[in-house]
Amino acid sequence: MKVDRRSFLGLGLGAVAGVTVSPMMLKLTDDSSILSQTTKLWPWALDHPPLDGESTYESSVCSLCPGACGISVRKIDNRPIKIEGLDDYPVNDGGACLHGIAGLQYLYDPARVKTPLKRNGDGFEEISWDDAIAIVSGKLGDIRKSGAPEKLACIIDKDQGSVSGLFKRLLETFGSPNFYTMPSLESNLELTAEALHGEGMTIGFDLANADLVLSFGAGLIEGWGSPVACFKANASRKERHAKLYQIEPRLSNTAANADKWIPVKPGTEADLALGICAVMLKNNLFKGSATSAFTGGFNKLAAQVQQDYSPVKTAEITGVKAADIEKLATKFAKAKMPLAVFGKGRGDGAQSLKEMAAVQLLNCMVGNLNKKGGTFVMPKAEYLEFPESSLDGIAQKGMLKEKTGKYVNQLFEKVNQTSKPVIEALFVYNANPCYNMHKPKTVKQAFEKIPFIVSFSSFLDETAMEADIILPSHTFLERFEDVATGAGLAKSVVGLTKPMLDPIFDTRHPGDSVISIAKALESGVAQNFEWETYEECLEGVTAGIWDSLSEDGFALLSEEAPSTAAMVNVSYLAAGPATVKAQGDYKLTLIPIDNMRLISAGYSASPFAIKTVADTVLKGKDILVEINPLTANGLKEGGYATLATPIGTARVRIHLNEGIMPGVIGMVEGLGHTFDNIFVSNKGVNVNDLIGPVIESGSGLDAAFGIKAKLS
Amino acid sequence: MSEIENKAENGSTESAGECTTGDTKDDKGLGLGVIFFIVAFIVCFLSGTLLFPKLLYSKKEQPFNFDHELHVGEAGDCDACHSLRDDGSFTGIPKLETCLDCHSEEPMGETDDEAIFTQEYVVKEKEVPWLVYSRQPDCVYFSHAAHLLGKDEMDCASCHGPIGESTSSRPYEENRLTGYSRDIWGKNIFGIKKNSWDSMKMDDCAECHKEKNDQKGYCFQCHK
């Protein structure tokens, strides 16, 4: 018997037949088809399938923006999986914006600071909380020993709420008046109220009831104020038969949604408001009963306005036809419930006090103050009851010193001007000045000159990257906090943010960090911080409203129009403040655009939100700038160009848009982040890198509405 | 005759001669081929039937042994621990919290398993990482409520078998390719089932649906 090729053939055939008849082939075929549907084969697909478990809802308050909407967080087995708007919450009544619903992404953000960090050369090293607090309190102790406590400064997002209150208290008892807030709609409303109605006041707009809204560039559906409340007020316009006239250089979404879009040359909104005012004065369209109570030289102002802002002159300045200005003034004055709204874009960032005051003057002249559908001039929501602070000798001396600068931009200016450090230590919480402020390069220069910077950021953003110590904070989903909704709402609401899950990293509540620092300082400071934890402090300082905060999740402080008449003092406008001009000599004017899908203040929009940005704004990693085809100078749609301003240059792509006034370039705000987050960073350009601050005389505010630019 | 022609003639004669005697040789070759065929067939068939499942599935032990029979006796029917929530969703394997309705940090018996349970999980407040024999693939949506409370009021054993009578936890077998439990395909590698709970594939769902509803059901009923 000889083993030949036939034997091998038999062997092969037998093997094939054996395998085929065995269940292996059938099973492998079935398994391969199942494998093809699993993430083993497609690793980029969802690699954490939704967990099964008990579904519950918990309510809290979103603090991603000053809107402070009520949220309902869906949880599976106690793990938050979805954020929805909270029904019956007095701000948003069930509505939510795209940033709010994507809020969970901030928990797992790749740029989150997971543990306290200490600068080590160009990078950071991880340290323990005890060491971090010891380093900060040690440095602060040295500053106090040197007898110059005012050399500690603090920059925070807002002057509201107990966390801000704790920072302020630390500075006060330490002995430093250098407490700063970033420019926000809230701060702008307070400044305007201060200029016209007296200190300690703020302004709310009853958008939900007004029948003619004259918006001077306020992006009412682009994130102005409390976004969801504004969406709702806007959505109800049709059934209320209310009108919206939008005045701005670009056909924004708000303008497109308005009954009328009135294009105006950038930066001349104040002039148009005063022009309308002049027509009202000329045609006796104002409420004499209201204006008779004005103080501060109304007659002088009236004469001046009529002289400088006749319809013809205003038309020349603003680009709006004289006849249209007259019509606009008549319509506004004759409306039953007219309301003029100020605060370009989101109303935060750089704004001109002249512009805001001029628009508010229109409200004063039609007599809508403290009336339904008008503006509510009300005292700032003061619901916090901190115990009386006791200042030791050093603190008292320090608090008598003048603030280094009135506003945060002036602080940086001063720091840059002097060779000796005017600020020895800086606290930054919930603010990103190294990105948000105009010409962040100079802010970074100032940061370099400050020897010791402590960031309380949850994320390693542009500003935290400049810090010496980072004491990472819980995100809004991991902590308690009282959140007051200001943001131009006609009602005053305080909500309670509650932890939706245990902190996922080694972070702390910023309030606890401040209390720990204070307790580690000498007794003069420490004695003012009697609380063991922030939660204890929160309950104590909100004692008056704690019951409703803890039971209902919010406290409604005021809803109706204030019953008292508002005082109006026009002396600021009567002094004839100059209108801010754009810096530079180029022919075109670059203006920033606020887009609802992006966030321009604070950290950054979430990866989800960035993905929703249209490809006429961001294409791949390229930012597109809008320009009218008439002034495009041969530039093609989608083509690359260099955008140059006196401050800097950027490579951009062109989007031709007939909805932007000729001569104006529009660039979106909120892109061009540079920190380590692959989902949101290095996409587009930060428009603030191209615009320099322009200080408004009289107010001292950075009021740069844009900058002169060229495209080539 | 040339040399070449001679060779050709010889060659043809030789080959003709071989042909005549070659039949018996070929039969032997074929016979051997058949033997090889049969041997290879048997080896491969047996490998595919007996060895292949051992290679395809990896065995994992449960964190500790669980005695269903004992628990049914002590606590009651399946729904004493595996219940429907108010919203109709199914609790599945109970969380530690449910176990603690009866158990505590003090062991309830003297078994090693009870000791592991209390020391490793109750005291440390850690959930027991049970391996779920009947876990369906992620793409499957299955409502226990619809099957338990629907018109047929199926009982647990129809799909899960008499697991309530088991006194120990058998090893969990995981398909190395797909990562899913062996119970979905069933213990029998041929896919032959004797009982309704022997396998939990889509065809098993369809078979029952066809029987009860006269149609197999639509894709989106389970694949949402």
Contacts between the chains, C-beta under 8 A, distances in Angstrom:
chain1	res1	chain2	res2	distance
A	1	B	28	5.9
A	1	B	32	5.8
A	2	B	28	7.5
A	2	B	29	7.1
A	2	B	32	7.7
A	3	B	32	6.6
A	4	B	29	5.3
A	4	B	32	7.7
A	6	B	29	4.6
A	6	B	30	6.4
A	6	B	32	7.2
A	6	B	33	4.2
A	7	B	29	7.0
A	7	B	32	4.8
A	7	B	33	5.2
A	7	B	36	4.8
A	8	B	36	7.3
A	9	B	33	6.2
A	10	B	32	7.2
A	10	B	33	3.3
A	10	B	34	6.1
A	10	B	35	7.3
A	10	B	36	3.8
A	10	B	37	3.8
A	10	B	40	7.2
A	11	B	36	4.2
A	11	B	37	6.9
A	11	B	39	7.6
A	11	B	40	4.7
A	12	B	40	7.3
A	13	B	37	5.5
A	13	B	40	7.6
A	14	B	36	6.2
A	14	B	37	3.6
A	14	B	38	6.2
A	14	B	39	6.6
A	14	B	40	3.0
A	14	B	41	4.0
A	14	B	42	7.9
A	14	B	44	7.0
A	15	B	40	4.3
A	15	B	41	7.3
A	15	B	43	7.5
A	15	B	44	4.6
A	16	B	44	7.8
A	17	B	37	7.5
A	17	B	41	5.2
A	17	B	44	7.7
A	18	B	40	6.1
A	18	B	41	4.0
A	18	B	42	6.6
A	18	B	43	6.6
A	18	B	44	2.9
A	18	B	45	3.9
A	18	B	46	7.8
A	18	B	47	7.7
A	18	B	48	6.7
A	19	B	44	4.7
A	19	B	45	7.4
A	19	B	47	7.8
A	19	B	48	5.2
A	21	B	41	7.6
A	21	B	45	5.7
A	21	B	48	7.9
A	22	B	44	6.6
A	22	B	45	4.7
A	22	B	46	7.7
A	22	B	47	7.2
A	22	B	48	2.5
A	22	B	49	4.9
A	22	B	52	7.1
A	23	B	48	6.4
A	23	B	49	6.2
A	23	B	52	7.7
A	23	B	189	4.6
A	23	B	190	4.7
A	23	B	191	7.0
A	24	B	47	7.9
A	24	B	48	3.6
A	24	B	49	7.7
A	24	B	52	4.7
A	25	B	48	7.7
A	26	B	191	7.2
A	27	B	52	7.5
A	27	B	56	7.1
A	27	B	185	7.2
A	27	B	189	6.4
A	27	B	191	7.8
A	28	B	177	7.9
A	30	B	185	7.3
A	31	B	56	7.6
A	31	B	175	6.4
A	31	B	177	4.5
A	31	B	178	5.4
A	32	B	177	7.3
A	34	B	137	6.5
A	34	B	177	7.7
A	34	B	178	4.5
A	34	B	180	6.9
A	35	B	177	5.2
A	35	B	178	5.2
A	37	B	137	7.1
A	37	B	139	5.9
A	38	B	137	7.5
A	38	B	138	7.6
A	38	B	178	6.1
A	38	B	179	6.5
A	40	B	178	7.6
A	40	B	179	6.5
A	49	B	138	4.3
A	52	B	89	7.8
A	52	B	92	6.1
A	54	B	85	6.1
A	54	B	89	7.4
A	54	B	91	7.3
A	55	B	85	7.9
A	55	B	87	6.4
A	55	B	89	6.6
A	77	B	95	7.6
